[in-house]
Amino acid sequence: MIKKILPQQYKFSEKKVDVFFDVDFSLIETKVSKEKLIFITDENIYALHKEKFSGIKTIVIKPGEKFKNQQTVNSIIDQLINLHADRQTFIVGIGGGVVTDIAGFAASIYMRGIKFAFVPTSILAMVDACIGGKNGIDVGVYKNLVGVINHPEFLLYDYTFLETLPDDEWINGFAEIIKHACIKDKEMFHFLEQHSIMKFQSSLKDIATIVKRNVDIKYNVVLNDEQETGERKLLNFGHTIGHAIENTSKLSHGKAISIGMIAACHISEAINNFHKAETKKISDLLTKYELPVSFSFDKQKTWEILLHDKKKSGDNINFIVLDKIGSASVKPISLHQLHKIFNSI
């Protein structure tokens, strides 16, 4: 008798998401018939795990943030049409954050929306990008400017994908894990202080534990604020300046967010009485996980990008500051004051 695998469920106002932790990729075919399935992945994942895609219609896209745009979405839609995809088609995005963002967005607009699911294959996607229903694309240098909030039917975590994940992508993902610890989980912050990238890479049990903990943190925040009117904004800690740096440099998302978090710590010191000693603890932890805490960037160009951030409202911007490690809040700050602090960092 085959043991039935039960998911963890996260229930939203109009939908529930099933999350299958530490399972085999083949579970997908017990959830959706092969005839309805279309996989979307990128060239890197397809080349490394070709056997997993055997016998399933698959759309393969170019890898990397620079292809997270409308042109790629148009190409996916053209291929869906050629594959005779209809309202019963079920899309599964298999890859990192770029793939899950694009797959979720394409599925949400094709025929006014068809069902989809994700198999995240990177740390960043597992703990952040595929969770919460945000699916979108970049427009030029402006990240995630176009998109929707639409949850997948399920998430499937097959940790064997991490066996081929490059070291840089492990580092990239831990920026978001540290972010979650900074805003919501002091105990996890201490847990991370006692571990290292190498420890997590060598222990399936430890990586499974830390991934699940981060999924719980993010989903619980999203459950309380699906449309990002309040608490969900906390998840943007480090992202206001981090995204602007990412868009004006060749830094990866995680490395840019790491620098953004340190900048946000300094701003927290200036407007929220956050202690310098806490900033140093965060800086030390980021350094331990091989993430940068400083970077020489074009401040004027970065500031111009920052002015297009979605959190800007008139002459103010809602900025995420730390009260202490494990606790954060949203504070409006005038662009004039932010510019002054930003230039002093």
Helices and strands as residue ranges (DSSP letters): E 8-11, E 16-20, G 25-27, H 28-31, E 37-42, H 43-48, G 50-53, E 57-61, G 65-67, H 70-82, E 90-95, H 97-109, G 110-112, E 116-120, H 123-124, I 125-129, E 134-139, E 142-149, E 154-156, G 159-164, H 167-184, H 186-193, H 197-202, H 204-224, G 231-236, H 239-248, H 253-272, H 276-288, H 299-306, E 312-313, E 316-324, E 327-334, H 335-344
